[in-house]
């Protein structure tokens, strides 16, 4: 049965994020006027990387169940992890863990156990920084991702299928992205085809449309293109989405339209729950 | 109260396939003279689970009486052991703040012919008499095992769900055997019993680590057991000459 391969240090999987860095990403989310989309996405990616590191952290060190990479597309196509990892493509999660660009001190509210909230300091590592400039060369980004994912599968032919998540607020300026998306989704390991999910960000104050199964519910031609580019959710992810109270139907795709900051975070979280079985 | 005389115990374990022995996160302890035995299964999501599982079984075996009398001490000891030594990297600091979690199953003999057991989570006890399963505790069927068993936490986290502790007791006759197994092995044994070919006698006869490892590896190859740490503790006493 596909999408059931167990993750291990000798048979890891990979997560690759394609981040739109075009100038429109400087605009705020519709529902959060004080949060530029580029900053929200950067927070989301850093938070996700942190969670992936924590999933793999043991006393003896970090277990490399995942390799991860971030491709930014805007003024140019670039591998976008910063600091010591600048320019590196897919890297094992242990390298990510030990080479953040910086570690910020942030504060969060936590339950004080007596019905109130108290401030708690925590460390927030940063690997990826917001950028918003230039056009939207999405096709080139997907083609770059395909080459790297193909190389990963050649190295780990039995891996849990790689997941590529594209986050964009607009239309590709370098062609029809459905064509390179088809090539990307056609790649496969012995455990199934590569998964390609897409999140469409919006400056409109509209409700997000999460995990649709029919492109007719997407009220926008650019959104429909992203819908068609997206893979259907495999059964384990359908369950993960159901657990988060999403309605999941046959044909449900890894796609969210009009995503606000919260739905981007949730989308990244559910998508990367794909591979749950570690060894 | 004294435990039955001549009570003996032996324990075997095998780390998950693909893991080193020092990555094994179950724990086992016993004291035949005190008539106390325990196994624990450290949750793999935590970073310091093996330490927590070990502290739990050692505390249970060493300290008769309510768990509340030793649990706080075990939690302090866990914190101390995890923070001793060099400064932790950011991710282990965060894991330390999240705490560790483990199941615990403890058995104590309360006289020559009675035992009591208490459990949090899905590590199981099987009471075998005459080669047949007399009692399975706290789970009774292979379908009752899930991904989220109740767990004892190394930190008291405000708002966290209180875990359910199950208690039972039983009688002990010469020749009886108690088998304590962590979840993957327990589920596999129950599944076989449900299919009508209980492996209780084979399980009771295990007497070397090599034999145990070969049996578990064989089950893994045939897909009869989940790939997880496996631990078996056997409590037995020779049948009396009159039996």
Interface residues (C-beta under 8 A of the other chain):
Chain A: X6 X8 X9 X10 X50 X53 X54 X55 X57 X58 X59 X60 X62 X97 X98 X100 X103 X110 X111 X112 X113 X114 X122 X123 X125 X278 X279
Chain B: X16 X17 X18 X19 X22 X23 X44 X45 X47 X48 X50 X51 X89 X90 X91 X92 X93 X94 X95 X97 X98 X158 X159 X227
